[in-house]
């Protein structure tokens, strides 16, 4: 199945999408973490299933 990485803005809307190759599966967390420097959240989808979701931490209360 196809792997898609989405960078999301603060409203949860896609800011960009990137296709990942099957051989990159072992690198998913590192790739997603790298993209958090320019996006509010990152999701990786395999077909209809979100298999990884990372979000920048908010400011403490």
N, C-alpha and C positions, 0 to 999 in steps of 0.2 A: 504494500500500500504506500501511497505517496505521503511524505512528511512535509508539512508546511509550518513555517515559523512566522508568527505575526507579532509585530511590535504595535502596541496599543497606546493611544494618548490617554490623558486623564479622564476623558469621557467614555473610555472603553471602546473607542472607534479605531479601526485599523489605520496605522500611520504608514506601514509598509508590510510587505509579505515577501518571504523568501522560500524557495523550494530547497529542500535538503535531500541529499542523496542517501539511499539506504545504508551505505557504509559509514555515514556520519552519526548513526544512532548512538554510538558510545560517547559522542561529543555533545549531546543535546544540552546538558546542563551548563557546560562551559560556554557554548555558543549563545544560549539564552541569557546567561549572566552578562556576557560581553555586550549584548544589545540593550541591557537595562541602563547603560550609561546615556542612551539617547531616547529611551521610551519609558513610559510610566509602568508598563507591564509587558510581559512577553508570554505568548502561548505557543505551544507546539501541538499540532493536530496530526493524527494519523487517520486519514479518512474522516469519518464523522465523530471521532473521539478525541477529546483534549487529553493528551498524555503528560503534559508538563505545563504548569502555570507559575510564573514568578512575577512578583510585584515589588516595586521599590517600597521600602518602609516609610511610613508617615512620620511626621514630627511627634515627639512625645507629648502627651496631654499635660 
